[in-house]
């Protein structure tokens, strides 16, 4: 299912950033008018009344600021540790606890009605709009009309625009008061219009689903309803930090690899205090900052939060903020802050280098999806380094060195060469990862037998020739 916050996720670009805006030309305005006429027919065919459309679109023009936001892709993304620092900033935790105290009865009723832990709902509220203080002041109709007319994802924007018109037609909010992010997410908990239609509730019973007033009841009830409809299991955690043993196959540590608690315990994964991991059904272990960073076991409810926004960092942020609001302390995990994640252009470099080495990323777009991660893991495995799929500056340099033929071998790779030579009957000595005289002599003997230049040097081509 499309993430509830697919639009909101695009709104990460700071709105205060200086942008050079290009004014809408006469030709563009004429083109917009033609588009609007065609879109009006489309909206009416899907049940929007003519008077609703005409009223909502009165005086609407394309917003050049929206086009700038849509077309400007951020070069650098925040490291996950910075993201989480912001998610559970002292002010956000303090404000969340104050909101819990103020709305204790409301949160209790929401929890009882939907079977959802109130603290995670407060976590969503805090993450999405700073508890209603920052949900955006853009006209949703104008923003979505601009994106539907000339955005990168026009079909999606058109679907959301028709959804917004139906919300107005239903009487939930006048067009003039329908405000939100530049990308179309609305109100206290930042629903996009189609999600509003599907999951918003009138928790106050006044006949309107109101996400914009000072009273957050409808919005918070709707967030709880969304989680409940996606299978929230009350009383169960979303995640927990865990320890992984040395020698674990890091390829197993990914969100799609769900195993039972017994299977993880058998692999040596434990709680931070060394106790066996609890059984909350099939669970995955993720390492969002790679093998050098912390590991987290993620349970069913983690996946439910990701239905709201399909990002591990978001789910960790919401769940941990909810814990902090409830009174828990910090995570107390250590992040690899000396090895920064990659920017967009660097990700393109990585994809190009991997593809050139034969590890196909299925495109070079600066977006590290599952194909790019899989290619990266295959490269890591081929080099005998932890296959964590984490794209860092150090890893980029390693891949570029391989692509440019200046790669040096690590100890694990030399050990692999020694083992394979021994298996083939070329005595390389004990596989200790040190290319001493015996190992070099064995390499030269193998190279001569294979018709290769007998330089006796360990190398990646040699490892590949040996089946590595």
N, C-alpha and C positions, 0 to 999 in steps of 0.2 A: 504493500500500500504506500502511496506517496506520503512522505513525511509531512506532518502537520506544519512544520516550520521550515519547509523548503524555501518559502519566500523569505521568512525571517532570517534564515541562515545567510542569505545573500546580503543582509543588511549589516554585516559585520564591519564593512568599511566605515570609518569614522565620518559622521555627517559634517563635522566641523572642519574637515580637511579642505584646504584651499583648492578650488576647482575653477578652471577656465571655462566659463559657460559660453556656448555658441547660441545666440538668439535664434528663435524659430523664424524661418524666412517666409515670405509670402507664398512661395511655391509649396513649402512644407505645410503651411496652414491650409492651402487649397487641397493638398493631398489628404490631410487629416479630415477635412470636411467630407471628402469622398469616402474615406474609410468609415467615418461615423455613419454615413447613410447606409453603407453596406452592413455594418455591424448592427445598426438599429433593426434591420430586417431579420438578422440572425437572432437577436435577443427576443424580438417579438415572437418568432417561431418557437422559442423555448419557454414561452409563458410569461414574459415580462410585458406589462401593460404599456401602451403607447404613452399615457400621461406620466407614468413613473419614469420611463426612459427620458422623455423630453424635459421633465423637471430636473432630473439628476444631471443631465448633460447641458443644461442651460449655462452658457458662458464658459464651458469647459474648453480649455486649449491645452496643447501639449506642454509639458513642463520640462524645459531643457535641463534643469538640475537633476531630474529623475534619469534622463538619458545619460548624463555624465556619470551618475552613480552606477548605472547598469553596465556601462561600457568600461569603466575603470576597474580592472581586476587588481586586488592588492598583490604587490610583489612578495611581501613577507607575511607569514601567518605567525601568530603568537605561539611560542612553545607551550605545551600543555601545562607545565608548572606555572607559567604566568597566567594562563587562563584560569586555573584553579585558584591561584592566589586572589584573582579578581572575584571569582565566584563566591569565595568565603572570606572576603575582606571584612575586617572587624565591623565596619559600619553596616555592611549588609547583614551580618549575623545579628548585630544589635537591633537593627530595624526589624528583622524577622521575628525576633523574640518579643519585641514590642507589639508587632501585629498579632502574634499568637495570643498575647495577653489581652489585647483589645477585642479580638474576634474569637475568643475561646469557645463560646457557645455556638457560634456559626460553624467553626471548624469541627466541633464535635458532631453537629447535625450532618454536616457534609460527610464526615467519616462514617457515620451510622447509615446514611442513605445509600452510599455508593460502595462501602466496604473498602475504602482506600485510606491509607495512612495520611492524616491531615498534614503531617510535616513535609511530605513530598510535594503536596499541593502548594504549600507555602514556598518550598524550594523553587518550584516552577514560577510562581508569582515573582519571587525575588530575582530570579535569573532573567525573566522576560521583560519586566518593566520597572524593576526596582520598587516593587510593591505599589505600582500605579503612578509613580512619579515620572516615568519616561517611556511612554508607549508611542510617542511620535505625534507630530502635528501636521502631517501631510494629509491632504484630502485623498481618501482611498479611491474615489471615483476618478479623480484627475490622474493619480499615480498609475492606476491600472489601465486607464485609457491610453496614457502615454506609452506604457510598456506593451499593450496590445497592438498599438499602432506601429511602434518602431523599436521594440525591445528585442533582446536576444532570444527570448522564449515567448513568442507571441501567442501560441496556442494556449499555453498555460495561463498567461495573463488574461486572455479572452474568457477562459473558463471561470477564472476568479472574478472577473468583472460582471459576468452574468450572475454569479452567485451573490455579489454585492448588491446588484439591482434587486434581486429577489428578497434579500434581507430588508432593504428599504421598503419594498412592496408589502412585506409582511407586517410592517409597522414597528419593527424593533428599534430603528434609529432613522432620523432624517438624513438625507445625503449631506447636508451642511455640517452635521455633527459627527459623521462617520470619518474619524481620524485614525491615523496609525503610522506605520513605518513607510518609507518610500517604496518598499517592495510589496506592500499590500497586507501586512499582518496588523491585526487590530486589537486595541484595548488592553486591559490589564494583563491578559495571558496570551496575547498575540496570536489569536486564531487567524488563519487565512479564511476567506469567505466560504469556500466549499466545506471546510471543516466546521465552521460556524453553523452552516446549514445542517450538517450531519450530527453534530454533538452538543451544540449549545443548548442550555436548559434555562427555563424561567424559574430559578430557585426561590425567588421572592413571591411568585404567584401573582404578579401584578399585570400579567398579560404581555410582557415584553421581555426579550432576552437582552439585557443591557450590560455591555462590557465597558462602558465609558463613564458611568457616574461615579461619585465618590464611594458609593456602596458597592463593594466587590463581590457581593453574594452570587450573582448570576455567573460571573466570570470564574470564580473559584469552584462553584458547583459544576460548571461546564468542564473545567480541567479535570476534576475528579471523575466526571462521567466519561470523559475521553479515556482516562486510564482504566476505568472499570470495564468499559466496552472492549478494551484490548487485553483483558484478562488479568488485571492486577490481583495479586495474592496478598491479602492483608496480613500484616505481622511478619512477613518474610523480608529479609534484606535484599537490596539490589546488587550489592557487591561486598567484598571484604579483601583487604590486603593479605597476600599470602607469601610464603617463602617457597622458592623452587630450588631443587638440589643441583649441585654441580653435575654437569654431564647430561642434563635433560635435553631432549631434542626440542630446540626452540621452534621448530616448524609446527609442533603441536600447540604452541601457545598463540592461539588466534581465536577470534570470536566465533568462527564457524565450526570449531572443533569442540563439540559438547560431549563431555564424558560424565559418568556417574561419580559420586563422591568416593566410592570404593576404588574406582579406577585411578582417580587423581591421588588418593592416598597411597595406592600401590606404586605410583610413579615417584613417590617421595615428596609430593606437594603437601605443605602443612600450613596451619594458621601461623600467625607471626610469633605466637608463644610456643610453637612446636606441637600443638595439639592437632589431632586429625581434623580435616576440613569437615564442616557440617553437611548434612544431606538435605538439600532443598531441591532435589531433582537434578536433571542434566545441567551441567555448568561448564563454562569456558574459562580459560585463564588467558588474560590479555596482558601485553607488555607495551603500553602506549608510548614509552620512550625507549624501546628496544631492550636488549639484554642487559645493558648497564643501568637500567632504571628499575622501578618497582614493578611487581606483578600483582594483578588483581583477579580474584575469582569472581566471575559475573554470573548472576542467577537469573531466573525467569523475569523478575521485575526490572532488571537492567534492560532487557529487551523491550519491555513495555514502555519505559521512558524513552527508548530510542525510536519508538513509533511517533513520539512527539517531535523529536529532532534526531535524525539518524547519524549521530556522532558520539563516539565513546567519550570524548571530553565533555560533551554536554551532559550525558547521562551521569558521569562521575560528579560533575559540578552540581547538578540538581540533587542527587542522592546525598552527597556530602553536606551541601548547604542545609538540606532537611535535617540531617543528623545534628549539625551544629545548632540549629534553631531549637532542637529538642534537648540540647544540653551536652552533647558529646564534645570531645576535644578534637584537636587537629589529627590528621592522618599519621603524622610522624613517619613519613617515608622519604627516601633520599632520591633526588632526581639528578640526572647527568647534565648539569648545567654548563659543563665545559664543552659539550658537543651539540651545537645548535642544530635544529631542524633546517630544512632547505627552503629557500624562496622559490617562487614560481619559475623563474628562468633557470635556476639551478636544477629544479626537477625535470625541466626539459632536457638539460644537459645529461642528467642521469638516464633518462629514458632513451636518449639517442645513443649513449655509450653502451647501455645494456643491449639494445637492439643490434648495434654493430657487432657485439660480441656473440650474438646468436641467442640472446635471451629476450625474446620478443615481448614488448610491452603493449602491443596492439594499439599503437598510436603514440604521438609525441605532443602532448597538450598541456603539460605542467600540472596535470591532475593525477595523483597516484591512487588509482583505483585498484580493484582486485587483480587485474592482469599485470599491472606494474609491480604490485607487491609480490605476486607469485614469481615474476621474472627476477626480482631482487633476491627473493629467498633462494631461487635456483642458483643464482650467481654465488651467493654466500655459501651454499652447500658445496659448490664446485671448488671453493677456495678453503674449505675446512674451517670456516668461521661461523659463529652462531647464526642460524637462519631465522633471524627475528623480523626481517622485512622492514626494518626501521631505516628511513632515509635521512641520514645525517651528513654533516659536512665531511666528517672523516670517511664515511662510506663512499661518498661521491668521489673523493680523491682516490680511493682504492679502485673504484670502477674505472675512472679515467686513466689511471696508471695501467690497468690491464688493457684498456682499449688502445693505448699508445705504446704498448710493448715495453713498459718500464716497471712492471710489477715485480716486487720482491716476494719471495715465499715466506709464509709463516711457519712456525714450528709444527703445527698440525699437518700442514701440507707436506713438509719434509718427512714426517713420520709416515704419512700415507704412501709416499714414494718408496720409503724403505720397506714397508709392509708388502707392497705390490712386487717389488724386486725380489724379496725373499720368497714370495709365493710362486714366482716364475723361475726360481732356482738360481737367481743371481744374489750371492751372499752379500747383503748390505749391512750386516751386523745387527745389533739390537736396535729396534725402532725407537730411537730416543729423540728424534727431531733435529739432530746435529749432523750436518753433511761432512763427516770426517773422511780420511783417506779411504777406508774400506767402502763407505757409501759411494764415494766418487768413482772408485774403481768398478763397482758394480754397475753404476750408471753408464760408464763408458762401455762396459761389456754388453749391456743391453742395447745401447745405441748402435754398436757395431753389428749386433745380430739383427737389428731392425733396419739396417742400411741408413742410419742417421749419422750426422757428424758427431764423432765421439769426443765431446768436450768435457764429459764427466760432470756437467753442471746441473743441479736441480732447477727445474723451470716449470712453468705452467704447461707449455706444450709437452714436456716430458710426462707430467702427471696425466695429461689427457691421453697420451700414447699408451700409458700403462692402464688406461681404463678408468681414470679418476675424473 
